[in-house]
């Protein structure tokens, strides 16, 4: 009986210490969970669209319909679309389950994370010949390649951090990686916006590419700093930390 009472007393204290060490353990608000599920839905839609484009490209290539007129390096483009869609799906599900998973789900979390790292590596490597074959100017190609390079680097750092057991840093780098994985989604929104402006088509397209990944990355940094400050900042006068690591009056 004494052992049961002591374990009940130690349990909440231990959970509070874990939340303080890793803000991802804190209970997420309802709106954030809903937004996570909505984003998974969006990711599924865009991934299916990427798979459909890849299938159409391969079908046109097999039928000798001349895909070279519409797609750069068609076989590589198709592979790039498939791996990119898989990466978007994997990272969306991973961030939906961003809080450290229980022991029973940890293996699946690691498998999905490893699959994401491999998909990112393949997508970024394939982007080099695909972008080289794009019929765009040098600045636009540089922007595409810059996004691919940053995506690969942020993912590699996130992987290195979790291998070193630095969970909080891993989470932050995964948020940056996620922001860059969402490039395709953001670009599909910025492209028509820029096309509706007085800018010439080449400048509008180049601007859409740049905005699609740079603003995502800025938003990720803002979110990281906000959550980091909420987890480690002083409680302030007249306030104390509540049991979930949030400030409470």
C-alpha positions in Angstrom: 0.0 0.0 0.0 2.8 2.4 0.9 4.6 1.6 -2.4 1.4 2.4 -4.4 1.0 5.8 -2.6 4.6 6.7 -3.2 4.4 5.8 -6.9 1.3 7.9 -7.3 3.2 10.8 -5.6 6.4 10.5 -7.7 4.5 9.9 -11.0 3.2 13.5 -11.5 6.4 15.0 -10.3 8.4 12.9 -12.8 6.0 14.0 -15.6 6.4 17.6 -14.7 10.2 17.3 -14.8 9.9 15.6 -18.3 7.7 18.5 -19.5 10.3 21.0 -18.2 13.1 19.2 -20.0 11.2 18.7 -23.3 8.3 21.1 -24.1 6.9 18.7 -26.6 5.7 16.6 -23.7 3.3 19.3 -22.7 -0.4 18.8 -23.5 -1.1 20.5 -26.8 -4.2 22.7 -27.1 -7.2 21.3 -28.9 -6.8 23.8 -31.8 -3.3 22.6 -32.5 -4.4 18.9 -32.6 -7.2 19.8 -35.0 -4.7 21.8 -37.1 -2.4 18.8 -37.1 -5.1 16.5 -38.5 -6.1 19.1 -41.1 -2.5 19.3 -42.2 -2.3 15.5 -42.6 -5.4 15.8 -44.8 -3.7 18.4 -46.9 -0.5 16.4 -47.1 -2.5 13.3 -48.3 -4.1 15.4 -51.0 -0.8 16.8 -52.2 1.0 13.5 -52.0 -1.7 11.8 -54.1 -1.4 14.7 -56.6 2.4 14.1 -56.8 1.9 10.4 -57.3 -0.7 11.1 -60.0 1.7 13.5 -61.8 4.5 10.9 -61.5 2.2 8.2 -63.0 1.1 10.5 -65.8 4.7 11.3 -66.6 5.7 7.7 -66.7 2.7 6.8 -68.8 3.5 9.5 -71.3 7.1 8.4 -71.4 6.2 4.8 -72.1 3.7 5.9 -74.7 6.4 8.1 -76.4 4.1 11.1 -76.1 7.0 13.5 -75.8 6.9 14.4 -72.1 10.2 16.3 -72.6 8.1 19.2 -73.8 6.4 19.6 -70.4 8.6 17.9 -67.8 12.3 18.3 -67.1 14.2 14.9 -67.1 10.9 12.9 -67.0 12.1 9.7 -65.4 14.0 11.5 -62.7 11.1 14.0 -62.3 8.7 11.1 -61.6 11.0 9.6 -59.0 11.4 13.0 -57.4 7.6 13.5 -57.2 7.1 10.1 -55.6 9.9 10.5 -52.9 8.8 14.1 -52.2 5.2 12.9 -51.7 6.3 10.2 -49.3 8.5 12.6 -47.4 5.6 15.1 -47.0 3.3 12.3 -45.7 5.9 11.0 -43.3 6.8 14.3 -41.7 3.2 15.4 -41.4 2.3 12.2 -39.4 5.5 12.6 -37.3 4.6 16.1 -36.3 1.0 15.2 -35.6 2.5 12.8 -33.1 5.1 15.3 -32.1 5.0 14.6 -28.4 7.4 11.8 -27.5 5.5 8.6 -28.2 4.9 6.0 -25.5 7.0 2.9 -25.4 4.5 0.8 -27.4 4.6 3.3 -30.3 8.3 4.2 -30.2 9.4 1.6 -32.7 6.8 2.8 -35.3 7.9 6.4 -34.7 11.5 5.5 -35.4 10.7 3.5 -38.5 8.6 6.4 -39.9 11.3 8.9 -39.0 14.0 6.7 -40.8 11.7 6.5 -43.8 11.4 10.3 -43.8 15.2 10.8 -43.7 15.7 8.4 -46.6 12.9 10.0 -48.6 14.3 13.5 -48.1 17.8 12.3 -49.1 16.5 10.8 -52.3 14.3 13.8 -53.1 17.1 16.3 -52.6 19.6 14.3 -54.6 17.1 13.9 -57.5 16.4 17.6 -57.4 19.9 18.4 -58.7 19.5 16.8 -62.2 15.8 17.8 -62.3 16.4 21.5 -61.6 19.4 21.5 -64.0 17.0 20.5 -66.7 14.3 23.1 -65.8 13.7 25.7 -68.4 14.1 28.6 -65.9 16.8 31.2 -65.3 19.9 30.7 -63.1 18.5 32.6 -60.2 15.4 30.4 -60.1 17.5 27.3 -60.3 19.6 28.6 -57.4 16.5 29.1 -55.3 15.3 25.6 -56.0 18.7 24.1 -55.1 19.0 26.3 -52.1 15.7 25.0 -50.7 16.8 21.4 -51.4 20.2 21.9 -49.7 18.6 23.5 -46.6 16.0 20.7 -46.4 18.7 18.0 -46.5 20.8 19.8 -43.9 18.0 20.5 -41.5 16.9 16.8 -41.7 20.4 15.6 -41.2 20.9 17.7 -38.1 17.6 16.6 -36.7 18.6 13.0 -37.2 22.0 13.6 -35.6 20.3 15.3 -32.6 18.0 12.4 -31.9 20.9 9.9 -32.3 22.7 11.9 -29.6 19.6 11.8 -27.3 18.9 15.5 -27.6 15.1 15.3 -28.0 14.3 19.0 -27.7 16.9 20.0 -30.3 15.7 17.2 -32.5 12.2 18.5 -32.3 13.3 22.0 -33.3 15.3 20.8 -36.3 12.4 18.6 -37.4 10.1 21.7 -37.4 12.6 23.4 -39.7 12.7 20.4 -41.9 8.9 20.2 -42.0 8.8 23.8 -43.0 11.0 23.1 -46.0 9.1 19.8 -46.8 5.9 22.0 -47.2 7.6 23.9 -50.0 5.4 22.2 -52.7 2.2 23.1 -50.8 3.2 26.8 -50.3 4.5 27.1 -53.9 1.1 26.0 -55.3 -0.4 28.9 -53.4 2.2 31.6 -54.2 2.5 30.7 -57.9 -1.0 31.9 -58.9 -0.7 34.9 -56.6 2.5 36.0 -58.3 1.0 35.3 -61.7 -1.8 37.7 -60.9 0.6 40.6 -60.2 2.0 43.0 -62.8 5.4 41.2 -62.6 6.6 39.5 -65.8 6.1 35.7 -65.7 9.8 34.9 -65.1 10.1 37.3 -62.1 6.8 36.2 -60.7 7.7 32.5 -60.9 11.1 33.2 -59.3 9.5 35.2 -56.5 7.0 32.4 -55.8 9.8 29.9 -55.5 11.7 32.1 -53.0 8.6 33.0 -50.9 7.4 29.3 -50.8 10.4 28.2 -48.8 11.8 31.3 -47.1 8.6 32.4 -45.4 8.0 28.8 -44.3 11.4 28.8 -42.7 10.8 32.2 -41.0 7.5 31.0 -39.6 9.2 27.8 -38.3 11.8 29.9 -36.5 9.2 32.1 -35.0 7.3 29.1 -33.7 10.5 27.5 -32.3 11.4 30.7 -30.5 7.9 31.1 -29.1 7.7 27.6 -27.7 11.2 27.7 -26.4 10.6 30.9 -24.6 7.3 29.5 -23.1 9.2 26.5 -21.8 12.3 28.1 -20.5 11.5 31.7 -19.8 10.9 33.2 -16.3 7.5 32.9 -14.9 7.3 36.6 -14.3 6.1 38.5 -11.3 3.1 37.1 -9.5 3.2 33.9 -11.6 4.3 30.4 -11.1 4.7 27.3 -13.3 1.7 25.0 -13.3 1.8 21.2 -13.4 1.9 21.1 -17.2 4.8 23.4 -17.6 2.6 26.4 -18.6 2.4 29.6 -16.7 -0.5 29.9 -14.3 -1.7 32.7 -12.1 
